[in-house]
Amino acid sequence: MASALINNSSQIYFDSVFGMEDEGMVNMFKALESSGLRGFLGCSSAIYEAALVEFFQNASVRDGKVISTVQGKAVEISEKLFSGTFELPTDGLTEMADVPKDLVFDARTAFYFDVMVKAGSFDAVTHERFLMMSAIHGGVKVNWGRILFNIVKDMVTPAMKQVLVDPDPPPGEAAEE
């Protein structure tokens, strides 16, 4: 399970990427920074895999908080603690479906004309992820604290734990995306 979490992590050394020669890439990272995600995406990569596995194996959601134990110690994470720890914005959209349609159209046009990718490389981009990209591209204020904390809460639900623990289900059973 931890390897699935670690393989899907995204951490950025912002000071390094701002020195890139590709103006488009620099602008993209500046948009990420201005959206309020720098503290989350730029967090330390020092992950203790065993503690992470234990945390998610023992985790549950109670009263809107993620409750778990690590090495016998109780851990309780609220949305406020999560947002504060990663310095995430707590104002703005809380539902990606509320991204204005004109911004979605603008982002679709920008990505279509400006992004050179090989065929099939966007297969993994879900509609919700595209809406997130549209919000960032359009400069929409997003309550990243709530959005990302809800993702963590979803990750500790029994169905999601099973997907993370067993990413290759037996034939005939499909893992949820």
Backbone hydrogen bonds in HBPLUS format (Angstrom, degrees):
<---DONOR---> <-ACCEPTOR-->    atom                        ^
c    i                          cat <-CA-CA->   ^        H-A-AA   ^      H-
h    n   atom  resd res      DA  || num        DHA   H-A  angle D-A-AA Bond
n    s   type  num  typ     dist DA aas  dist angle  dist       angle   num
A0004-ALA N   A0001-MET O   3.01 MM   3  5.26 122.7  2.35 102.1 116.4     1
A0005-LEU N   A0001-MET O   3.13 MM   4  6.54 151.5  2.22 149.7 157.9     2
A0005-LEU N   A0002-ALA O   3.04 MM   3  4.99 114.9  2.48  93.6 109.6     3
A0006-ILE N   A0002-ALA O   2.77 MM   4  6.00 164.5  1.79 160.3 164.5     4
A0007-ASN N   A0003-SER O   2.79 MM   4  5.75 163.9  1.81 146.9 152.1     5
A0008-ASN N   A0004-ALA O   3.29 MM   4  6.21 138.5  2.47 130.1 139.1     6
A0009-SER N   A0006-ILE O   3.11 MM   3  5.11 163.8  2.14 105.8 110.3     7
A0012-ILE N   A0041-LEU O   2.77 MM  29  5.72 148.3  1.87 131.3 140.4     8
A0016-SER N   A0013-TYR O   3.02 MM   3  5.62 131.6  2.27 114.5 126.2     9
A0017-VAL N   A0013-TYR O   3.26 MM   4  6.63 158.0  2.31 150.3 156.7    10
A0018-PHE N   A0014-PHE O   3.07 MM   4  6.22 150.3  2.17 157.6 164.0    11
A0019-GLY N   A0016-SER O   3.10 MM   3  5.53 154.8  2.17 109.6 117.4    12
A0020-MET N   A0017-VAL O   3.18 MM   3  5.35 166.7  2.20 110.4 112.5    13
A0026-VAL N   A0022-ASP O   3.06 MM   4  6.39 163.1  2.09 156.0 161.2    14
A0027-ASN N   A0023-GLU O   2.91 MM   4  6.09 160.5  1.95 149.1 154.4    15
A0028-MET N   A0024-GLY O   2.99 MM   4  6.21 149.0  2.09 141.3 149.8    16
A0029-PHE N   A0025-MET O   3.02 MM   4  6.35 161.8  2.05 154.3 157.8    17
A0030-LYS N   A0026-VAL O   2.88 MM   4  6.12 148.4  1.98 147.5 157.4    18
A0031-ALA N   A0027-ASN O   2.92 MM   4  6.15 148.4  2.03 143.6 151.7    19
A0032-LEU N   A0028-MET O   3.02 MM   4  6.41 151.6  2.10 145.1 152.9    20
A0033-GLU N   A0029-PHE O   2.92 MM   4  6.15 157.4  1.97 144.4 150.6    21
A0034-SER N   A0030-LYS O   2.84 MM   4  6.06 162.1  1.87 149.9 154.7    22
A0035-SER N   A0031-ALA O   2.99 MM   4  6.10 130.6  2.24 138.7 151.0    23
A0035-SER N   A0032-LEU O   3.24 MM   3  5.16 134.1  2.46  92.6 105.1    24
A0037-LEU N   A0032-LEU O   3.42 MM   5  5.96 158.5  2.47 165.4 159.5    25
A0036-GLY N   A0033-GLU O   3.06 MM   3  5.51 159.2  2.10 111.0 117.6    26
A0040-PHE N   A0037-LEU O   3.12 MM   3  5.29 124.4  2.45 101.6 115.7    27
A0041-LEU N   A0037-LEU O   2.84 MM   4  5.94 176.1  1.84 173.5 172.7    28
A0042-GLY N   A0038-ARG O   2.77 MM   4  5.39 143.6  1.90 142.6 152.0    29
A0047-ILE N   A0045-SER O   2.90 MM   2  5.75 110.4  2.39 117.1 100.0    30
A0052-LEU N   A0048-TYR O   2.94 MM   4  6.17 155.2  2.01 155.9 164.1    31
A0053-VAL N   A0049-GLU O   2.90 MM   4  6.15 160.9  1.94 156.1 160.6    32
A0054-GLU N   A0050-ALA O   2.96 MM   4  6.17 166.5  1.98 148.8 152.7    33
A0055-PHE N   A0051-ALA O   2.82 MM   4  5.96 158.1  1.87 145.6 152.2    34
A0056-PHE N   A0052-LEU O   3.09 MM   4  6.35 167.4  2.10 153.2 154.4    35
A0057-GLN N   A0053-VAL O   2.89 MM   4  6.06 151.2  1.97 151.9 160.9    36
A0058-ASN N   A0054-GLU O   3.06 MM   4  6.14 152.6  2.14 150.1 155.5    37
A0059-ALA N   A0055-PHE O   3.04 MM   4  5.87 116.2  2.46 138.2 154.1    38
A0060-SER N   A0067-ILE O   2.89 MM   7  5.44 143.8  2.03 151.2 162.7    39
A0067-ILE N   A0060-SER O   2.82 MM   7  5.44 167.4  1.84 162.5 166.5    40
A0062-ARG N   A0065-LYS O   2.90 MM   3  5.38 156.3  1.96 155.7 160.7    41
A0065-LYS N   A0062-ARG O   2.92 MM   3  5.38 164.9  1.95 119.8 124.9    42
A0066-VAL N   A0077-ILE O   2.96 MM  11  5.13 161.0  2.00 151.6 150.1    43
A0077-ILE N   A0066-VAL O   2.83 MM  11  5.13 165.5  1.85 150.9 156.0    44
A0068-SER N   A0075-VAL O   2.85 MM   7  5.09 155.1  1.91 151.7 155.1    45
A0075-VAL N   A0068-SER O   2.76 MM   7  5.09 158.7  1.81 148.3 143.7    46
A0070-VAL N   A0073-LYS O   2.94 MM   3  5.29 151.3  2.03 142.8 149.9    47
A0073-LYS N   A0070-VAL O   3.01 MM   3  5.29 164.4  2.04 113.8 118.3    48
A0082-PHE N   A0078-SER O   2.95 MM   4  6.13 167.5  1.97 153.6 157.3    49
A0083-SER N   A0079-GLU O   2.87 MM   4  5.99 168.7  1.89 151.7 155.0    50
A0084-GLY N   A0080-LYS O   2.92 MM   4  5.98 160.8  1.96 145.8 151.7    51
A0085-THR N   A0081-LEU O   2.87 MM   4  5.93 158.5  1.91 149.8 155.6    52
A0086-PHE N   A0082-PHE O   3.25 MM   4  6.44 161.7  2.28 150.0 153.5    53
A0088-LEU N   A0083-SER O   2.84 MM   5  4.88 161.5  1.87 144.7 148.4    54
A0087-GLU N   A0084-GLY O   3.24 MM   3  4.83 157.1  2.30  94.4 101.0    55
A0145-GLY N   A0089-PRO O   3.07 MM  56  5.93 166.6  2.08 167.3 163.1    56
A0093-LEU N   A0141-LYS O   2.97 MM  48  6.37 158.9  2.02 139.2 132.5    57
A0143-ASN N   A0093-LEU O   2.84 MM  50  5.44 167.7  1.85 140.0 144.0    58
A0098-ASP N   A0095-GLU O   3.01 MM   3  5.66 164.3  2.03 117.8 123.0    59
A0099-VAL N   A0096-MET O   3.15 MM   3  5.63 166.5  2.17 119.0 119.3    60
A0103-LEU N   A0100-PRO O   3.00 MM   3  5.47 128.9  2.27 108.9 121.6    61
A0104-VAL N   A0100-PRO O   3.18 MM   4  6.60 149.5  2.28 147.0 156.2    62
A0105-PHE N   A0101-LYS O   2.95 MM   4  6.23 158.5  2.00 149.7 155.0    63
A0106-ASP N   A0102-ASP O   2.94 MM   4  6.15 158.7  1.98 141.8 148.0    64
A0107-ALA N   A0103-LEU O   2.83 MM   4  5.99 158.8  1.88 146.3 152.1    65
A0108-ARG N   A0104-VAL O   2.88 MM   4  6.05 158.6  1.93 147.7 153.9    66
A0109-THR N   A0105-PHE O   2.95 MM   4  6.19 158.2  2.00 150.0 155.7    67
A0110-ALA N   A0106-ASP O   2.84 MM   4  6.07 162.1  1.87 149.4 154.8    68
A0111-PHE N   A0107-ALA O   2.80 MM   4  5.94 170.8  1.81 156.7 159.0    69
A0112-TYR N   A0108-ARG O   2.96 MM   4  5.95 147.9  2.06 138.1 147.5    70
A0113-PHE N   A0109-THR O   3.02 MM   4  6.21 161.7  2.05 152.4 155.9    71
A0114-ASP N   A0110-ALA O   2.76 MM   4  5.59 156.3  1.82 151.3 158.9    72
A0115-VAL N   A0111-PHE O   3.23 MM   4  5.17 151.6  2.32 122.1 127.1    73
A0121-SER N   A0118-LYS O   3.19 MM   3  5.89 161.2  2.23 142.6 142.7    74
A0123-ASP N   A0120-GLY O   3.24 MM   3  5.45 164.6  2.27 112.3 114.2    75
A0125-VAL N   A0122-PHE O   3.03 MM   3  5.29 158.8  2.07 111.7 118.5    76
A0130-PHE N   A0126-THR O   2.95 MM   4  6.24 153.8  2.02 148.9 156.6    77
A0131-LEU N   A0127-HIS O   2.92 MM   4  6.23 151.0  2.01 147.4 155.6    78
A0132-MET N   A0128-GLU O   2.96 MM   4  6.29 147.9  2.06 143.8 152.6    79
A0133-MET N   A0129-ARG O   2.93 MM   4  6.27 158.0  1.98 148.7 154.2    80
A0134-SER N   A0130-PHE O   2.81 MM   4  6.07 151.9  1.89 147.0 155.5    81
A0135-ALA N   A0131-LEU O   2.90 MM   4  6.14 153.8  1.97 146.0 152.3    82
A0136-ILE N   A0132-MET O   3.01 MM   4  6.29 163.1  2.04 152.6 156.6    83
A0137-HIS N   A0133-MET O   2.80 MM   4  5.93 167.8  1.82 151.7 155.9    84
A0138-GLY N   A0134-SER O   2.81 MM   4  5.87 148.7  1.91 143.7 152.4    85
A0140-VAL N   A0135-ALA O   2.92 MM   5  5.02 155.6  1.98 152.5 152.9    86
A0139-GLY N   A0136-ILE O   3.15 MM   3  5.15 157.6  2.20 102.5 109.5    87
A0144-TRP N   A0142-VAL O   2.88 MM   2  5.46 125.3  2.19 108.6  92.2    88
A0147-ILE N   A0143-ASN O   3.09 MM   4  6.38 174.2  2.10 157.4 159.1    89
A0148-LEU N   A0144-TRP O   2.92 MM   4  5.75 167.4  1.93 144.8 148.8    90
A0149-PHE N   A0145-GLY O   3.04 MM   4  5.95 151.0  2.13 137.6 146.5    91
A0150-ASN N   A0146-ARG O   2.90 MM   4  5.99 156.8  1.95 149.9 155.7    92
A0151-ILE N   A0147-ILE O   3.19 MM   4  6.52 142.0  2.34 138.1 148.3    93
A0152-VAL N   A0148-LEU O   3.05 MM   4  6.42 154.4  2.11 146.2 152.4    94
A0153-LYS N   A0149-PHE O   2.88 MM   4  6.23 160.3  1.92 152.1 157.6    95
A0154-ASP N   A0150-ASN O   2.88 MM   4  6.10 153.8  1.95 142.8 150.0    96
A0155-MET N   A0151-ILE O   2.94 MM   4  6.21 142.6  2.08 143.1 153.7    97
A0155-MET N   A0152-VAL O   3.01 MM   3  4.98 120.2  2.38  93.5 109.2    98
A0156-VAL N   A0153-LYS O   3.19 MM   3  5.46 145.9  2.31 103.2 112.4    99
A0157-THR N   A0154-ASP O   3.21 MM   3  5.41 164.9  2.23 107.8 112.1   100
A0161-LYS N   A0157-THR O   2.93 MM   4  6.13 160.7  1.96 162.0 168.4   101
A0162-GLN N   A0158-PRO O   3.10 MM   4  6.28 154.9  2.17 146.6 152.1   102
A0163-VAL N   A0159-ALA O   3.27 MM   4  6.61 149.6  2.37 140.2 147.7   103
A0164-LEU N   A0160-MET O   2.96 MM   4  6.26 160.1  2.00 153.9 159.0   104
A0165-VAL N   A0161-LYS O   2.81 MM   4  5.99 152.3  1.89 151.2 159.3   105
A0166-ASP N   A0162-GLN O   2.85 MM   4  5.78 162.1  1.88 146.3 151.7   106
A0173-GLU N   A0170-PRO O   3.05 MM   3  5.81 157.3  2.11 146.3 148.9   107
